[in-house]
């Protein structure tokens, strides 16, 4: 589980960052924009011969940390044409992340990795999907620092930060929120093969 503190709407800047409201009235349009940007990134990397990997991080033992494994399982059910690590059956979490990264690095040479994890943010950010360029730092919100992972990453804001112990949010998060965020992230990725590359994301 990560942590997202910036509550400014940065929008798209050369497609380095994008914020999508999973419950907003413009959700379909926002999904299209993010999908189009992802396709551009993937096509650029594919031209360089890179394998594309979605690394879904989290644990199925806690609702607040289950977004990653849920996304991974849903992606496999949709038969996406990309490699997926981290599912409900075989989650990638704090105890096996380092070993999983070793396996990926042994198997693939310089792959394009999209990491996916749950995150905490401000109250008004709950229900948002954040897509950013650069690596994710899993466990940051719970002060359990793990290796930075990913060339790009998705964060689903599943709960907000307040004075309560952060670990409590693992069990004090609504399953409905996690499922809604998971479905939106899966929809963004699953549509990559169908999206019109001419969609304007600027």
C-alpha positions in Angstrom: 0.0 0.0 0.0 1.4 3.4 -1.0 0.6 6.9 0.0 -0.6 9.8 -2.2 -0.5 13.3 -0.6 -0.8 15.7 -3.5 -4.4 16.7 -3.9 -3.9 19.1 -6.8 -5.5 18.0 -10.1 -2.4 17.7 -12.3 -4.2 16.3 -15.3 -2.0 15.1 -18.1 1.4 16.6 -18.6 3.0 14.8 -21.5 1.2 11.8 -20.1 3.4 11.6 -17.0 0.5 11.9 -14.6 -3.3 11.4 -14.8 -6.1 11.4 -12.2 -9.3 9.4 -12.8 -12.4 9.6 -10.6 -13.8 6.1 -10.5 -17.2 7.4 -9.4 -17.3 10.6 -11.5 -19.9 11.4 -14.2 -17.1 11.7 -16.8 -15.6 8.3 -15.9 -16.0 6.7 -19.4 -14.3 9.6 -21.0 -11.5 9.6 -18.5 -11.0 5.8 -19.0 -10.7 6.4 -22.8 -8.1 9.1 -22.2 -6.0 7.0 -19.9 -6.3 4.0 -22.1 -5.1 5.9 -25.1 -2.1 7.2 -23.2 -1.2 3.7 -22.0 -1.4 2.4 -25.6 1.0 5.1 -26.7 3.4 4.1 -24.0 3.2 0.4 -24.8 3.5 0.9 -28.5 6.6 3.0 -28.1 8.1 0.3 -25.8 7.0 -2.5 -28.1 9.0 -0.9 -31.0 12.0 -1.3 -28.8 11.2 -5.0 -28.2 10.3 -4.7 -24.5 8.0 -7.2 -22.8 5.1 -5.5 -21.0 4.4 -6.6 -17.4 1.6 -5.6 -15.0 2.9 -6.1 -11.5 -0.1 -6.1 -9.1 1.0 -5.7 -5.5 -0.9 -6.4 -2.3 -2.4 -9.1 0.0 -5.7 -10.9 -0.3 -5.8 -11.2 3.5 -6.7 -7.5 4.1 -9.5 -5.6 2.3 -7.5 -2.4 2.3 -4.5 -4.1 0.6 -6.4 -6.3 -1.8 -6.6 -4.0 -4.8 -3.5 -5.3 -6.5 -4.4 -9.1 -6.4 -8.0 -8.3 -7.4 -6.7 -6.4 -10.5 -4.3 -9.2 -11.3 -7.0 -11.9 -11.2 -9.4 -9.7 -13.2 -6.8 -9.0 -15.9 -6.2 -12.8 -16.3 -9.9 -13.4 -16.6 -10.0 -10.8 -19.4 -7.2 -12.6 -21.2 -5.2 -9.5 -21.8 -2.1 -10.0 -24.1 0.4 -8.9 -21.4 2.1 -10.6 -18.5 0.5 -10.4 -15.1 2.2 -11.0 -11.8 0.2 -10.8 -8.6 -3.3 -12.4 -8.3 -5.6 -13.6 -5.6 -4.2 -17.1 -6.1 -0.6 -16.0 -6.2 -0.3 -12.6 -4.6 2.8 -10.5 -4.7 3.3 -8.8 -1.3 5.9 -7.6 1.2 7.3 -11.0 1.8 7.9 -12.1 -1.8 8.2 -8.9 -3.7 12.0 -9.0 -3.8 12.1 -12.6 -5.0 9.4 -11.8 -7.6 11.5 -9.0 -9.0 14.5 -11.3 -9.2 12.4 -13.8 -11.2 11.2 -11.1 -13.6 14.8 -9.7 -14.1 16.1 -13.2 -14.8 13.3 -14.0 -17.3 13.1 -10.6 -19.1 15.7 -8.1 -20.3 14.6 -4.6 -19.4 10.8 -5.1 -19.5 8.3 -2.3 -19.3 6.7 -2.7 -15.9 3.4 -1.1 -14.8 3.0 -1.6 -11.0 -0.4 -1.4 -9.3 -1.1 -1.0 -5.6 -3.6 0.4 -3.1 -2.9 3.8 -1.6 -4.0 6.2 1.1 -4.7 9.9 0.4 -6.8 12.8 1.5 -10.5 12.2 2.2 -11.6 13.9 -1.0 -9.2 11.6 -3.0 -10.8 8.4 -2.0 -12.1 6.6 -5.1 -9.5 8.1 -7.5 -7.1 6.2 -9.6 -3.7 7.9 -10.0 -1.5 7.0 -12.9 2.1 8.4 -12.8 5.4 7.9 -14.6 8.1 6.5 -12.4 8.3 3.7 -9.8 5.9 2.9 -7.0 7.1 2.6 -3.4 5.0 -0.2 -1.9 4.3 -0.1 1.8 5.2 3.6 2.1 1.9 4.5 3.8 2.4 1.9 6.4 6.1 2.7 6.9 7.1 -0.6 5.5 9.6 0.4 2.8 10.1 -2.0 -0.1 12.0 -1.8 -3.4 10.8 0.8 -5.8 9.0 -0.9 -8.7 7.8 0.0 -12.1 8.4 2.3 -15.0 4.9 3.6 -14.5 2.4 2.9 -11.8 -1.3 3.0 -10.8 -2.5 3.8 -7.3 -6.0 3.3 -6.2 -6.9 5.6 -3.3 -8.8 3.2 -1.1 -8.9 5.2 2.1 -7.8 8.5 3.7 -5.2 9.4 6.3 -6.2 10.6 9.7 -4.7 10.3 13.3 -5.7 6.6 13.6 -2.9 4.0 13.3 -2.3 3.6 9.6 -2.3 -0.2 9.9 -6.0 0.0 10.9 -6.9 1.1 7.4 -6.0 -2.4 6.1 -9.2 -3.6 7.8 -11.2 -0.3 7.9 -11.6 0.0 4.1 -14.8 -0.6 2.3 -14.7 -3.6 -0.1 -17.1 -1.6 -2.4 -14.4 1.1 -2.8 -11.7 -1.4 -3.6 -13.8 -3.3 -6.1 -14.9 -0.1 -7.9 -11.3 1.0 -8.2 -10.1 -2.4 -9.3 -12.8 -2.6 -12.0 -11.8 0.8 -13.4 -8.1 0.0 -13.6 -8.9 -3.3 -15.3 -11.2 -1.6 -17.8 -8.4 0.9 -18.6 -5.9 -1.9 -19.3 -8.4 -4.3 -21.1 -9.4 -1.6 -23.6 -5.8 -1.0 -24.8 -6.1 -3.2 -27.9 -9.4 -1.5 -28.9 -8.8 2.2 -28.3 -8.3 4.6 -31.1 -4.7 5.7 -31.0 -5.8 9.1 -32.3 -7.6 10.0 -29.1 -6.3 13.3 -27.8 -4.8 12.9 -24.3 -3.1 16.3 -24.2 
